[in-house]
């Protein structure tokens, strides 16, 4: 069972996946998100990176679809939260998808994300530049001006798993 804080976090993530803002997630929302990522970062359809993202998107949909209690092929916030609270979901679905997003944002493939790469990546989530900079600075725990893969992973794990 998710805590109130976790439920609020999962509902925030729900907003990223509900690409048409209709209050429900359907397969086409996940497809649209993956398409926006591939377009934004110039991922070639059919490439290994494209296949990885599509596979992760399909795994996400399959996992959350299993929580469609009314069978309408639409995932509500409550159903989405229930999916996230299941054992293994964060480690097997959410974190691999987040790390794929890291890899996309790391456009120069140096294993870290600069503030410029970060700002470009946050456009796909509609995050305002000020909010994006604030987030970057809080995630950059060593203050070196870059998000390392480890910093990104630690923040992602903390976001999903911390009950407070």
N, C-alpha and C positions, 0 to 999 in steps of 0.2 A: 504494500500500500504506500503510495506517494504521500510525503508530507505536504503541507500547504505551500511551503516555499518551492518544493520540487514541482508541484502542480502548476504554480505560477510560471516557473521556468519552462515547463513543457508547453504551456499555452503560448508563451512567447515564441518558441520554436514552431508551434503550429502555424503562427502567422507567416513564417517564412515559406512554409510548404503550401499554404492556401493561396496560391498565386493569383487567383481571380477574386479573392476576398469575399467569398460567398458564405463563409462560416463552416465550410465542409472541405475535406480533402478527398479528391478522387484521383484515379490513376493519371488523368491528364494533367493534374496539378504537379505531380511528381515529374512527369515527362516535360512539362513546361519549365520547371526549375532546372532540370538537367540540360535542357536545350539552351536556356539562358546562360548557364555556366559555360557550355561548350562554345557558344557564340562569343561571349565576352572574352574568352581566353583563346579563341582561335583554334579550338580542338577540331581536328579533321574527322568528319564522320567516317566510321569504319576503322579508325586508328585504334591502337591498343589503349590509349588514354580514353577515347570515346567509349570503347567497349567496357572498360572498367567503370566509368561513370554510369553508363546505362545499367550494367549489372548491379551496382550498388543501389541505384534508384529502384530497380525491380525488386531487390531484396527488401528495401524499405517498404515498398508497397505491399509485398507479400506478408511481411511481418505485421504491419498495422491493419491490413485487411482481415487478418485473423481475429481482430477485436471488433469487427463490424457486427455488433450484437443484434441489430434489427435486419441485417441482410440486405440493406439497400445500396450496397457498393459505394457508400459515402461514409467518411470517417468524421465524426464529431470531435470537438475538443475533449470530451470525456473519454471517448474511445481511444483517441490519440494518447491521452495521459495514461490510460490503462495499458496500452502497448509499451510505453516507455518504462512503466513500473515492473514489467516482466523480467525475470532473471535472464541475463544474457543479452537483452536488447541493447543496452548501452554499449557493451564491449563488442558485440558482434554486428551491430547495425549502425548506431549513431556515431561511434568513434571512427570506424573505417570511412564513413561518409565525410566526416569532418576532416579527416586526414587527406582524403582525396581533394577536398576544397583547399587545404593547405598547399598541396602539390600544384594545383592550378594557379593559385595566387603567387607562388614562387616562380615567376616568369623567367628569371635568369638562372634558375636551377642551381642556386648556391646553397640550398638547404636552410634558408632563412627568408623571412618576409620583411622587406623594407616598408617604411611608412607609405611610400608611393604605391608599392604593390598592394599593400593593405587597403588603401583608399580605393584603388581600382576594383579590388575584390568585393568591397562592401557596397558598391553600386548595385550589385545583383540582389542585395537584401534591402535596398532602399534606405540604408542607414545614412543619416545626415552626416556631413563631414565632421562637425564638432563631436558628435557622438562616436564616430569611428575613431577619431584621434584619441578621445578619452579612453575608449576601450583598448586601443593599441597600447597606450601608455600604462594602463593597469595590467595588461597581459605581459608586457616587457619587464619581467621581474628583475632582470639584471641591469636594466637601464642602459643597454648598449645601442638602442635605436633600432633594433631588429627583433623580430619574433623568431626564436629558434623552433625547430620541430618539437623539441622537448617542452618548451614553454607553452606552445600551442596545445600539445597533447595534455599536459598537466591541467591547463585551464579548462579544456573540454571535459576531461574526466571530472574535475571539480564541479563544473557547471551542472553536469548530469547527476553526479552521485552525492554531492553534499546536500544534506537534509536541511541545512540552515541557510 
